[in-house]
Amino acid sequence: MADGGSMVKSEVLIEALQNFVKVVRTLLEDAEKATATGPLQGFATNKLRSLFGIIDAGANLYNSLSVNKRSEAEDLWKPLYQIAGVRDAVEEFLELEVEWDGFLESLDSRLQMSDKVLACTSPAERLSADTKVTDARSGEEVTLGHHVAEIEGQKSLLEARSVRVVVVSFGCVEGAKVWLEQTGCTFDMLLDPEREIYKTFGLGRSYAKATKFDCMLKYSEFVVHQRQFPDLPPQYMNDVYQLGGNFLLDEEGKVILSHPSKDPLDRPKMGDVLARIP
């Protein structure tokens, strides 16, 4: 029999997990009902964001357990797993994760999301200097070649490894300026509204990858730490299901590092990036 302290901890753990599962299962069941009775595209466009409620539910779970992330919660339940109530609560949590991700995978397949289509193509080995983009700060249309020429003229400002970071997005100039102001980003930002660069690198849209269970719980960590998200006006809220990535190109536009993100938080380690610089 567990001691009194473990019993109290197990009761708190069980209640916290059950509360989380109750809230998130309701979100999932509502989504499943909506897709069963109405048009899929209409649900994806207008109602899918209701699933983002899992972020606050995850934050409540962490706060209830006085932990900051999922791995710390797992460290709490592992030594208590032999207790039937804990084991049942954990298994319900894990089963919910499978159901959540399975629903979103099904949604991707039924809507033929571009991530699945582009996954069947080979990623580009080179990016043309003639690719047209928009400078987010000036609003002027330029080509990648023109932009590279501009930064080449500022070699004294380049970092020691002669690497220049350029942020590429697909939104409008007005929304990009708001984002730049709110985030304090000082990097150059280029806009690719037709997503030609995204397609070149095989970056598609995916509900399953952008809102996968574990990824949403990582966003819960931001809430626990009171980390602020950019607060863009609704008219500037773009496609949050578009996947991104990190790519390192040489002066000729040849790709020397390609890292298409598996989810919005999947990024390469800086050491790996620097190791690929000639």
Secondary structure, DSSP 8 states (H G I E B T S, - for coil): ---HHHHHHHHHHHHHHHHHHHHHHHHHHHHHHHHHHS-HHHHHHHTGGGGGHHHHHHHHHHHHHT-SSHHHHHHHHGGGTTSHHHHHHHHHHHHHHHHHHHHHHHHHHHTT-HHHHHTTS---SB--TT-EEEETTT--EEEHHHHHHHHHTTGGGS-TT----EEEE-S-HHHHHHHHHHHT--SEEEE-TT-HHHHHTT--B-HHHHT-HHHHHHHHHHHHTT-------GGG---TTB--EEEEE-TTSBEEEEEE-SSTT----HHHHHHT--
